[in-house]
């Protein structure tokens, strides 16, 4: 059995599940919708966010809740309290998602660097389309070793580690091309 924080269901974001999350991202989504609806004076963001948090912790019967379903429920609630214009502008926003780079390396096939970078690019596009803006990466060093096909760290691993970091930095800088902002965070698993 999976132990969930505060009895909250896991949130399904694309192919990924987010288990450990706070609810600040819901407040951000509500504020963005209010601004898009030209309702900067909307005073109920915190109350609505807390109501959603209560629902997630006490009334949601699911162990896994798709992000889209959660936002459909939020839209319905906004309509019920007379905030149709805000409901119309509400866009799904995911909690921060953590990606395991070693898992992506294995999915791409150990030792196939080009396939890895293509898989990583596709994964980021899928997550962005699903509503993810903040993506955290783990296992950077392990990923470099897997792709190099070695058990011992060497200068080739250093070079590949730099290439992965550069690739992610470039993806992070290119975020202005997309409709959503994107924040990529690397783990700090340095020796």
Phi, psi and omega in degrees: 000140179270133177267120182256140180297127177059024181061021178282145175288157171292146178258126179273118179238102186062233178272359187254153178241132178251120184259312183265110180208152168262190183244016181298328179297333177291320176297320177298316180297319179293318178296320178297318180295319179296318178295316179296331179272008181059043179236061181296343181271008183295111188268358191258015184302310183294321180294319179293316178300317178294324177296320178293319177299317177299317178300312182299320184277331189240335188238344181288119183279355186267150171269337180226117184245115176298139182305317180299321178294320177299317181287331172297317178297320179296318178299315180301317179296319179297320178296318181297332179263011175086022182247053183300321182295324177288319178301321180295332183264354183290122179247140178302135175227124184274154169292165178305135182252139177252127178249135176271111178296323176299323178296318178295322178296319178293319178298323181282342183102115182306132177090000181250086185298316181298318178297322179299310182295324176294317178297317179297316179299315179297319180297317179295320178296318179296316180295319179299316179295331181277354178111005180278135176241326179251120182234128180251141181245137177238160173074035183300312181293316179299322178298314180299319179294319178299314181293327178281345179070038182228149176269342183246134181293136179216184183295331177293325176294319177302315180297315180293322176302316178297319179296319179295314178300317180297316178302312181293322176299318179295319177297320180295320179290331181281003185300337180296341179284345186257160181290336182250144171292159179218136178234116179258129181240128178264145175290168182244061182266050178282152180293000000 
